[in-house]
Amino acid sequence: MPLFWKAVAILELTCSLPVIVTASDGASANRKFYRMHAAMDKNAGKSVVYHTVNVYAPDRFIWLFADAPHLMKTARNCLYHSSTGKSTRCMWNDGKYLLWQHICTIVNDDAENGLKLCPKLSCEHTQLTSYSVMNVRLAAQVLSETTGKILKEYHSPDMHGTAEFCLQLDKFFDCLNVRSREEGNFKHKDALKPYTSHDDERLKWLENTFLKYSEDWKKSTEDRPGNFSPTDRQKMFLSLQTYEGLQMTVYSVIEVTKFLLSKGILGMTFVLTNRFNQDVVEEYFGRQRSLGRRSDNPNIWQFGFNDNIIRTQRSVAPVTGTTEGRHDKKRKLSWTDVDETPLKRRQKNKSV
């Protein structure tokens, strides 16, 4: 906490850069850090801490975000452990089970048929490893609109609970992953268009539909008839960390979008919600991991040496790691003139 506010002080007072948002994953240390700001959070009765007063600019808040790509991975992991693997969960919502076997059914059916209904799904999506479990792309493709519609249209009603879960998470991720002004038109998805109005329908959907879906789901597990222990009822729902992260992110994105679009010193004409996640940090450490190879615990010298390589190759090396990165076709390369002319040989110092 002291390090965070020291960084805010430097940005606000020395660099004159307003701090609006801080994003992190759902690690226990980060969640404890958020709870430490409960006294400074005027959350109007909300169940989670999602913003805090900016000490160095008391007229503004700093909104707290749980990284949306991480939420997609943890939500997928909850489904993955629902009656498969270690079976740590058996998710249930209003009479319907949400099981990983439903996703495996799509992949198995496509493997047997010549024409695939969901060509993006493969065994890589269903047989997760210690590395693939960190890949955002795999989680987003499982919890996609295509998967939800296939489960609803071509499979039994018993799988509709999993289908609705996929549809809800897909639209949530689209709302939090607006990356450019043209992508929404290119993909014909209104959810990927920039936010330009306080009354955007997506903001209303996030609060009135998506949050209500998760709240109703939680309530249905609590009210389910039967002799279930509190632990058993918790296993019917998402993990508490994921649920709190979804709530915190939804409340934050609604308020910060309206704040940025308001007329003032920070008034903007549009908002790209992808800027509220930590893809840049993920991409950087993905490069560090790829350079480190089998070195799981690099020292300062190794880390600095890899950082020099990353800075040199950033403009020409492909994106690595668990994120797709931002591909800007108009960005300028640091190396503009590249040819095959050999460098001049360095002359040796002559001894006196």
N, C-alpha and C positions, 0 to 999 in steps of 0.2 A: 504493500500500500504506500509506504513512503517513496519508493522508487517511481511509482505511477504518478503521484502528485508532483514529484520533482520534474518529471518529463513534461507534465502539463504546464508547470511554471515556466520552464524554458521555452516551450512553444508559444505560450500566451504572452509572456512579458518580454522575452528577448527577441523571438522571431516574429512576433505579431501574427501568429497563425492561430485562428480560433479552433479549439478542440471541440468537436461535436459528438463523435462516436468512438467507442472502444469496443473491439471485437476479440473474442477468444473462444476456445473450445470448452467442453463441459467438464474439464478436470476438476477434481475436488478442491484444489487450491484456488482456482478461479471462482468457483461457486462460493467459497468462503470469503473471497475478496469482495464479491458482490454483496453478500449479506452484511459485511462490515459497514456498508453505506446505507443501511436501512434507516438510520436516524436522519440522514440527509435526503432521503427519497420521499418526495411528496407524491405518492402514487395513488392518491384518491381511493384508497381501499382495495387496491389490487393485491393479489395473493403473492406476487413475486416482486423483487426489487429490479426495476428495469431502467431507472435513471437516477442521477444524483446532481445536486447543485454544483456548478462549477465554482470552486472556491475563488479563482482568480478572475471570474466574470460572473458575479452572482445573479445577473439578469438572464443567464443562459443555463441550460442543463447539459450534462454529458450523458448520452444515451448508451446503455449497455446492451450489446448484441452477443448472442450465442451464434457462432459461425454456422450459417445455413448449410453448407456442404457437410459439416460434421454432424449436424442434426439428421441429414438424410442418411448418413452412414449408421448412426446409432439407431435410427428408426428401422432401417433394413436389418441391423443386427438383432433387434428385438424380434422381428419376424423370423429371422434365420434360426433363432434358438427356440421358436415356438413348436414344440413337439418334434424337434429334430436335434441331432447331435447330442448335447448334454441335456436337452429338454428342460432348460431352466425356466421356460415359460410355456404357457398354453393360453394364448390370447383369445379372448371371447368378447363379443360385442352384441348385445341385444339378441341373443339366441343363435348367433352365427360365430363359428370358429375362424380365426385368422391363423393359417398354418403355412409353413414354408413348403410343405408338400404340394400346395396349389401352384406355386411357381415352378416346381420341378415337373409337374404334370404338363405344363405348356412346353417346356424344353423337351421332354420325352416324346410328346405327341409330334412335335416338329421334326424330331430325329427319325421317326418312323414314316412320316409322310414326305412326299416329294416337294410339296408346296408348303412353305413355312408361313404361319400366321404372324409370328414375331421373330423376324430374322436377326434382330440385334441380340437376342438372348441365346446363350450357349452354356456349355458345361462350366465355363469359366465363371459364369454368374451364380451358379448353384453350388459348385464345389469350391468354397472359399479357402484361401490359404492365409498365412500370417501377413503376406504382402497385399494380396488382392482385397483383403478386408478393409484396407485403407484407401482403396481406389474410389474416388467420388463417381466416376463415370459408370462403374458397375452398379453402384447403389441407385443412381438416377435412372438407369435403364431398367432396373427391376421395378422400382416404384414409379412407373411411367403411366401415362394415359393409355398407351397401346396395351400394356399388360392388363390394366383395369377393364378396358372394353372387351378384350378377348375373354377374360374370366366371366364377364357378364353375358356375353352374346353366345359363347360356344360351350359353356360348361354349366354344371348343375347349380341351382340356387344356393347350395351349401357353400359355394365359393364366393358368393356375392359380398360377404364381409371383407375378405381379402381384396376384392375388386374395388370396393369403396375406399379402403385404406390406400390403395395405390393411386386412385384418382385424386383424393384429397392431398396427399403428399406431393404429387406431380404439380398440381396448380400452386401449392405453397412454394415449391422450389422455383417455379417460373416467376412468381411475384417477387421473390428475393434474388433473382438472378438476371435482372435486366442489365445487359452489358453494352448496348449501343442504341442509337436512334433508328437504325435500319433493320435490325434483326427481327423485330416483331412483324414487319411487313414482308420480309423475305420468307419467314417460316409460316406466315399466315396465322400467327398466334397473338391475340390481343394482350395476353398476359405478359408478353415480352416487350411490349412497347414502353417507352419512357413515361414516367409519371409527370403530368403537367397540370393537374388540378387537385384542389383540396378534396373534391367530391368524387375522386376516382372510385369506380365500382370495385376495384381490387382491394382497396383499403376497407371498404364496407364488407366485402366477402371474407377477408381475413378475420375480422372481429366478429361478425354475425354468423358466419357459416363454419369457417375452419375451427375457430376456438370453441364454438358451440358443439361441433362434432366431437372434439376431444373431451369436452366437459361432460357431454351426454354419455360418451363411452365410459368414462370414469365412474359416473353415477350408476350406470347399468351394472357394472361389476360390484359396486357396493350394495346394490339392492337385489342382486341375484339370489333367488331363493335356494336354500340348501345349507348344509352344515359345512361351511368353508371357513378356514382360519383366515386371519388378516393377511398372512403371507401368501396363501393360495389366491386370495382376491387380488393382491398386487401382481401376481404372475399373469393374470388375465388382461393386464393393461400394459402400456408402455412403461419403461423404466422411469422412475421419478426424475432423474436428471434430464432425460429427453423431454418429458412433459413440461418441466419448468423452463427448459431452454426454448421450447416452442412458444410458450406464453410470453416470455421475456422478449423474444425477437419480434413477435407480432405487435405487442404494445409499443416497442421502440420504433419499428419501421413506420407505423402509422403516425406517431407523433413527430418523428424527425423529418418525414417527408412533408408533412404540413408546415413544419417550421422552416424548412429550406425553401419552400415555395411561397412563403409569406413575404410581403413587401417589407424590406428592411435592409440592413447592411449585408446580409447574406442571401437576399432574395435571388432565387434562381428561376430560370425558365423551364427546366426539366430536371429530373432526378433519376440516376441510374443506381438501382439498389445493389448491384453487384459490387459496388465500391464499399459496401458495408461488411464484406467478408474478408478473410485473411488469405486469399489465394496468393498474394504476392509473397507472403512469408512462407507459405507451403511450397511454392515454386523454388524459393531460394534454398530451403533446407532439403528439398528433393534433389537439387543439384549437389549440395554438400554430401548427401548420402551416396549419390552415384559416384562421386569422386573418391569418397572414402573407402568404397568397396567393402572389405571385411573388417575395416577399422570401426568398431562400435563405440569406442571411447577416445576420440582424437584429442591431442593436447593443443595448446594455444598455437604453437608453431604450425602444426598440420592444418588447423582451422584457418589460420591466416594465409597459408600458402594456397589452400583451396579457394579462399575468397579472392585472391589475386587472379586465379585462373577464371573464376566466374565473371569477374569484372571485365576481363579481356575478351571472353568468348560470349558474353551475354547477347550481343547483337547478332551473332551468326550461329550460335548453337541452338539445337532444337529444344523445345520445352520438355522437361522431365519431371518426374515426381508423381504425386497423386492428384494433380489438378491439370486442367487443360490449358490454363494460362490465358493471357490476352494477346490475340494476334491482331496487331494493327498494321494494315498493309501500307499505311502512309508514314510509318515511323522511319526516321533517318538512321542509317547504319553508321557506326563510328568509323568503320573502315570503308571509305568511299572509293579509293583508288587501289585496286589489287591487280598486279601483273606478275609475270614470271621473271622479271629482271633480277638477277642475283645481287645480293647485297655486297657491298665492297668489303674486302677482307681487312680485318683490323690489323694494323701494323704493330709488330712487337716493339717494346721499348728497348732501345739500344743501350747497352751498358757503357758507362763512361770509362 
